[in-house]
């Protein structure tokens, strides 16, 4: 039996990503030529006023405050959204499910990505999105300059604590690691798994994509609030015990049991 | 554990027992011992109650959803409807004409429209400006509809462009100067000073809601001072806008082809969340129920005569907001009186795009929950196998 079920301690050990420099929002003092046309702050439920139903996803991840700057820089109109979340993990979670088709950069100790229309950045308790509407080279260049300055000014806070199992294998975070902790997070970050979580309220899920272009090279680490939730998941996902190679292991604090849904490797446990 | 089970360590039953005995049981064994049977049989948290049963008692009329053509959807494609990122008005006119004639089986545009509306009607065009200029119901489609209504004998003064937030209508160009002679109205309003409150300190939105019509749900809406003007009221009631209950006699629904997570925000979502107050409380636990159930209330059910999904430009991810990188040209219109069937076809299109873009491998079973609920309520047909889709390819 132990051949198949071997318990593992994962989260006792974790990795702390580099802390960020001290900071504030972008201002024209910090970046000559920057014109801030409008600045709005949304906190609490006021996010409904800005993005209506879309706000529920942010609440799920622990929303604290959003500052929106509509700026003009190098003749380009650009929107900067600074989402401050209650936790570093919540900020990374939002970032991680918003980075589809966003080319990973993860340079200079930062976690960021870009495409012609949008630059995204995760740092401390912040998820930051810099959007232009045209996708032109000029807009990209202006956005890049803003992001460069943002990296200098965003708040210094604690780093992201990653489960060791995730960090050990992930060479870069953007595009390869997702953090999900609610129904909307699932719908946006792991939609083909949503139905397995029906009726389950309390859980945390880390997903690691082991190969960028793999057939289904994902590994999941899921912790549930209650044994009943775990049981519900096992039944709904038709989770079967892991076979060769993918094994549970024994540890001291949290214990994880290995299983599979199709080709997918999953470790499940209870918080 | 039986001998047989011991010799089959890979069986699911065995695995399930081991989970509770090891990873869970080591930490929480008393709970495990006491709880698993009930938990396994009743894993679902109780869903908040609503007043949907109360509204089903109202008799239906000839216009009640799913309208004149249950389970029938027309899709018109035109690869040239957008050139150099500009929607071509003449092509949209052509697409709309084709959709109306095919859907109704009529020989003329006038007869097609008069199947649904008459010059005595006050006709509400329910647009969707919530994602801003990048992804609003296109002005080209709205103008094409207005032109064909006028051609069919409907005076401009009898047309109302409406949505929940008047500010968003204005921001996206639904302004009097662009639509002379047409009423433009929203439930949530600001005055010229930018205030949500009148001289008496009362929200303008309060005078726009009809307290005789309420979607009650056992979920409390509690909002801060900033948010309240966008919700109009808190508590457990969501009141219908007077635009629906009193101002208009018919509604033509003009949503955009957009995703909402792995699901879609199309005809029914545009109507349901656009027609009531205090919506913030409904997103988390009752999204699917609200989308279907609000449409079962007479001010919606008995007035929506036609759905035209603007799929010229849409999105497949990031919706209902507008993320530029996920906006795409679907180059199509969908038309139907059956909002449920139209939404089903729209979900097919968006899901196909999401699978093609490797966002998901297959349609999520949860994505169509609202469709099944709507069919239970008699609002339309939710299964592909029972929907007749007629596709017209224009070039």
Interface residues (C-beta under 8 A of the other chain):
Chain A: X1 X3 X4 X5 X7 X42 X43 X44 X45 X46 X48 X49 X51 X52 X53 X54 X55 X56 X59 X60 X98 X100 X101 X102 X115 X116 X117 X118 X131 X132 X133 X135 X183 X184 X187 X188 X191 X192 X194 X195 X198 X199 X200 X201 X226 X227 X228 X229 X230 X231 X232 X234 X235 X236 X238 X239 X240 X241 X243 X248 X255 X256 X257 X259 X268 X269 X270
Chain B: X6 X9 X10 X12 X14 X15 X16 X18 X19 X20 X22 X23 X24 X25 X26 X27 X28 X31 X32 X35 X36 X39 X40 X43 X44 X45 X130 X134 X222 X223 X224 X226 X227 X229 X230 X231 X260 X261 X262 X263 X273 X279 X280 X283 X284 X287 X317 X318 X320 X321 X323 X324 X325 X326 X354 X357 X359 X360 X361 X362 X364 X365 X366 X367
